């Protein structure tokens, strides 16, 4: 297999001709020498190639060495006199594999707005920032799996098509094979018996409920896959398609859940700081100054733990500071979460025991009958990054909760069976992968940390 440019830049000069592949990033021409830089996406740095026109001067080839062109270059790896690289390639032969005409190739300037790049999502990975995001996202994906695999978790592929609404919010994309111009109805309602699955189906908003099935047979499991939400929100924080990381752990209380969540966040961030240092320096310099130190602080911090009730008391002391007035019984807003992490506790915070009326039906009820064993992990700069809970393991209480929330008991018959047969205490949490990548890179719009963003009125690429 050919060595990557990342590997070549770490090599010593040699006397053997080698072949290098990549895309032209920049080109400088003088009377006797042509300099151009190659990238193959393996790292942020480019490999400089030098062409001595006295020894090699096919004008037709050099004219086609434009930004974006794909090339194959033979040459010698020699010591570089420049300060930015230790080696460079002295070209002996150049082959153009794919031209990129300068008059039409849209990535000519060194800096483009991220908004402009979203309109050419098929080309934006070639830019420095989006290329760095791609490498961080890939490395973080590996870190996610390594964290759970090293701790004995099993990776479960939960279904993308589901008949259950985990969140109970109804913001789901319908899946159907019915003719939309001739939908069968009975008594004015859609007759789903004519549909492919014989019932209403949708793209999943979470793999949690199905993961609980395997947690109650294999103890510790996790899902990591695409989820979907038909929320008509056109903001920098929302996607219609996004990836979720969702571990579920049997014989695990809320305390164990919090411990795992804290360890997980520290591990993945620490892994990125260690293995993506070059890319992180780009984000530190051009996207959000100080982000590397901020992330290192999270890795080395104690995660404070506070109940929702006590957190609300802190917020109510300073209610005049907020656009949304804090009061017991309402959910925390982003401004509240940032205030807790940045002003009150000056570090990451885990808020627990939320009012039951603002949390999902599957969360375990506390003895007070008013709160549930929920937890949200909050971090500085962002706010909530993880949401989780101890799951309700009582059949009687879960059934009552489903009915209280106006959900159809029959839609959750199998979920109730998990409480009917061998129920045990179990817990889990969910983390939106794109929010984690956004947090680690400092990118301001979530659409810039996923390869192909799916948003309202946007499914182009």
N, C-alpha and C positions, 0 to 999 in steps of 0.2 A: 504494500500500500504506500502511496506517495506520502512523503512527509509534509506536514502543514507548514504554513509560514510561521506559525507560532513556534514550531519545533526548529525550523531553519534558523530563526533569529537567535536561538540558543546554541547553535553549532559553532565549531571552530572553523577558521578558514581552511580550505583544502585545495589540492591540485587536480581533483577529479571533476570533470564536467557533470553538472547536475541539471535536472529539468524542474522548473518551477511553474506552477499554474496559479492564475488569479485574475482579478479584474483591475484595470487601471483606475487609480484614485486621483493622482495628480501627474502633471507632466511639465518639465521645464526644458526649454531648448536653447542651445547656444550654437555658435558656428561649428565647433568641433565635437561637442559632447551633447548627448540627450540624457536627461535624468527623468525617470518615471517611477512611481511607487505602486506596488501591487498589494492587494488585500484578497484573502480568501475567506474572511469571516472568522478565522480561528482565534484572532486576538485583535486588540485595538490598534497596535502598531502595524505599520506597513513595511514591506521589504523594498528598499531602494534598489533600482536597477540602473546601471550605467551603460550607455551605448557610446563607444568610441567610433565616431563617424568615419575616421580615417581607415579603420579596420572593417567596419560594418556599416554600410550606408545605403540600404535599399529604401529610397525615398518613398516608394509607395507604401511600404510597411510602416515607416515612422509617421507618415501622415495619418494612418489609421489608428495610431496609438492615442485615441481620445478617451476622455473620462468615461468609464463604464464598459469599455471594450474588454472582452474576455480573451486572454492570451496564454500562450505556452512559450516559455523562454528557456533556452539552454545557456549555460554560462558557468563561470568559476565563482565560488564563494570566497571573497577576499576580505581582509580587515578594512573597516571603514574609518576614514579620517574624521568623519562627522561625530558630533557629540550625542546624537539621538539614537544611534544604533552601533552595535559592535561589528557587524558584518554587512556587506552589500554584495550584489550580484553583478559581475561584469559579463554582459550579454555577448554571446557569440552567434546566436541565431534566435529570431523571434518569429512566431507563427500566430497570426490573428485567428482566433477561434470564433469570435462573434463580434461584429462591429457595433458601435453605438454612436451614430452620427451626431456630431456636436450641435447641429442646427435643430435637432428635435429631442435629444436626451434631456429630461427635465431636471437632472441633478447636477447642474453645472457649478452652481455656487457652493461655497463651503458650508454656509449656514442657511437653513430653510426653517420656516415656522413649522411647528408640529401640526398646526391646523392645515397648512398646505400639504404636508406629508400624508395626512389622513386620506386625502383625495387620490393619492397614488400609493395605496397600501401595498401594492405588488412590487414597488421599488424601494419603499422606505427602509427595509432591513439593511440596505447598502450604506446608510448613513451611520456616522459614528455613534450617535445616541441610541438609535433603535437597534443597531448591531450589538451594543453593550447590553441593552435590555434583553435581547434574545439570549445572550450568553448567561446573564444572571438568572433568567427564567429557567433555562435548561439546568443550570447548576443547582438552583433551589429545588427543582423537581426531584433531582437525584437525592438531595439532602432530606427531603420529605420521606422518601422511601427508605433511605438508610436509617433515619431516626427510628421509624417504626419497625423495620425488619431487624435491626440490632436489638430491639426490645421484645422480640417474639410475637409481634402482631402479624396477622394474616391479611393480605391485600384482597379485598372483595370487590368484584365488579358488580355494582348494583345497577338496576335497569334504568335506561334513559326514558323509556315509555312506561308510564305509571297510571294507575287508576286511583291513587291516593294523593290527597293534598296534604303534605306534611305540615305546612305552615297554617293551613286553614284560611288562607287569605283569598283564594280563588284566582290569583293572578297567574294563570297557567295557559300555555299554548295548547290548543286542542289538536289532537291527532285523529284524522279521519280519512277514510277512503270514499265517503259518500259524495255523490254529485251535489255540489253546493248550489247548483241551479235547480235542483229537484230533491230537496231534503225530505225524507219520509217523516211524517208526523202522526202522532196518535193523540187525539184530544187536545190539539194545539201545541203539544210538546214534541221535541225531537225524539224519534223512535230509534234508539241506539241499537236495538236488536238487529237492525239492518246493516250496522257498521262492521268493520273488520273484526273487532274484538268482542262485538256483541254488547258493549257497554261504553260509556263515556271514558275516553282515555286522553292523556295529555303528556307533554314533556315534563320530566320530573323537576321539582324545585329543590329536591334534596334526596340523598341516598340514605338518610339517617334511619328511617323506619325499617328498611330492608337490611341495613347493617346490624340493627338490633337482633334480627333473626339469627345471624351468624355469631354475634357476641354471646347469645344464649345457647350456643353449641360449641364455640371455639374460644370463648373467654375474651380475647383481645383481638379486634379486627379494625381495619380502617378502609375507607373508600377515598378515591382521589380521581374525580372525573367531572365531566361537564354537567352543569345544571342550567335551568332556564327559568326566567321570570318575565311575564308579560306586563311589566310595570311601565306605564306610559310616562316615563320620566326621562327628559333629555338633558341630563346634567353631567358634570365631570366625574361623578361618583357611581353612575349606574350603567350596567350592561344587561342586555337581554339574554346573553349566553355567557356563562362564566364557569370557572372551575372551583370545585369545593373539596376541601380536605376534611374528612369526618371520621374520627376514631370513635369506637364504642367499646366500653370495657365492662365486663361482668365482674361481680363481687367488688365493685368500686363505688365509694361514696363521693360526695361533692369535694371533700378534701383531696382525695386521690385524683380527681378530675382536675382540680386546680394545680396540683403538683405537676401533672403530665403536661398541661397547657403551658405552664411557665417553662418547664424544661424544653418543650418543643420550640417555643419562640426563641429562646436563647440559643438553642442548637442551630436552627436554620440561619439565623442572623450571623452567628459566629462562623458558620461554615462559609457563608458568602463573603464575609470580611477576609477570611483566610484564602479562599480559592478564587476570588474575583477582585483582587486588590487593584489591578490596573483599571478595570471597568469602573469600580467604585470610586476611584480617584477622578475619573471623568465626571461622574455625577456630583462629587464633592466640589469640583472646580467650576462646573458650568450649569448645573441644575439646582442644587441646593447646598450652599456653602455650609460646612460644618456637619454634614450628614454622617460622615464616617465616625466622628467622635460621638455624635448623638446615638448612633446604633451601638457603638462599643459600650456606652453608658448603660443601655438597656441590658446588654449581655451581662454586665457586671453588677447590675442593680438587684436589690431585694424587691420583689413584687409585693407591695403593700396589699393587705386584705381588709375590706371594710364592708359592712352590710349596706344595702340600699338605704335603709332608714338613717343610718349614721352619715352616709354620704349626702343625703338630702338635707340633713341638719346643717352640714358645712355649706352647702349651696344656698340655703335659705338665709344664712347670716349675711350673704352678699348678693341678695336677689336683685338689687338695683343694677348690678353689673351686666345682667343678661337680657338679651332680646326676648327669650322665652322664660317666663317666670317659673322657677322651680317650685314644686309642691308635691307632697307625698301622694302617690297614685298615678303620676304621669311619668312617661318614659324620659330617660335622660337624653338631652339633645347633644349634638356634637360640641357646642360651646361649653356645656356642663362637664362633659368628659375631659375636654382639654384643660378646663380650669382645675379639675381634681388632680390631673396628672402633672400639670405644669406649675400650679400655684400652691395647692394644698399639700400634696404628698411629694412633689418634685421628683417624680419617677413613675414607673408602671404601677397600676392599681388593678386589683381584682375586686369587683363589686358583686356582692352575693345577696340572695334572699329578696328577690324582687316581688312586688305585688302580683298576685296571681292573674289579675284582670288584664295585665299588659304582657303576659307571656303565653307561650303555646300550651296546648292541652296536655302534652305528654310529660310535663315537668312535675316532679314529686312535690306534693303539698307538705308544707311545714305544719307542725302541731297547732300553730295559731290560727289556721284556717284562712289566713289572709295572704300569706306569702308562699312562694315556691322556692325549691332548692336550685335556683338558677345562678349563673355566674356570667359576667362579662369581663374580659380582659381588656383594659384600657392602656394605651401607650401614649407618651408625649408626641405632639405634632399631629396625630391622627385621631385619637379617641379609641372607639371600640375596634378591636382587631380579631377577637374571638368571642363567640357566644356559645354557651353550653349549659348543661344542667345534669343533676341526677334525675333519671327517668322514673316516672311513677311505676312502681312494681306491684301495686295493689289492684286487682281486678275490679273490685267494687269502686274504688276511688277513680280509677281511670274511666270506667263506664260512666260514672256520674259527671265527670269533667267533659267527656265527649258530648253528652246530652246537654249539659249547661251551656256549651258553646254553640249549640245548634247544628252540630255535625251529625251525619247519618251513621248510626252505630253499625249498620250492616256493611258500610264501606271499610270498616276497620276490624272485621270479624277475626281475621288472622292475627292482627296486632293484639287483640284482646286474648287470643289463644295463648300468646306468649306469657301472659299473666295467669292464665288458667292452668298451664302445665309447666311446672318447674320454675316458677318465677323467682328471680334473685335480684338483690340490689344491683343496679348497673347505671353507668354514667357515660357521657360523651360530650363532644363539642364540635363546632363547625368553624372553619376558617376559610374565607374567600381568598383564593390564591392570588387573584389580581390585586386585591387590597394589600396583601403582604408584599408583592413585588413593587407596587406603588410606594409603599412605606419605605422599603429598603433603597429604592432608587431616587426618591424625591420627585418623580414625575408627577406633574400636576393633574393630568387627565388620565383616567383609568383606561381610556381607549388606546393609550400609547404603551400599555404594558401587556396587551394581548395581541397575538399576530393578526387576527382578523376580527375586529370589533363588530358585534351585532347590537345595534341600537335602534331606536325609533326611526323608521323610514330608511334604514341603512343595512342592506345585506348584499352589498355590491361584489365583494371579493370572496 
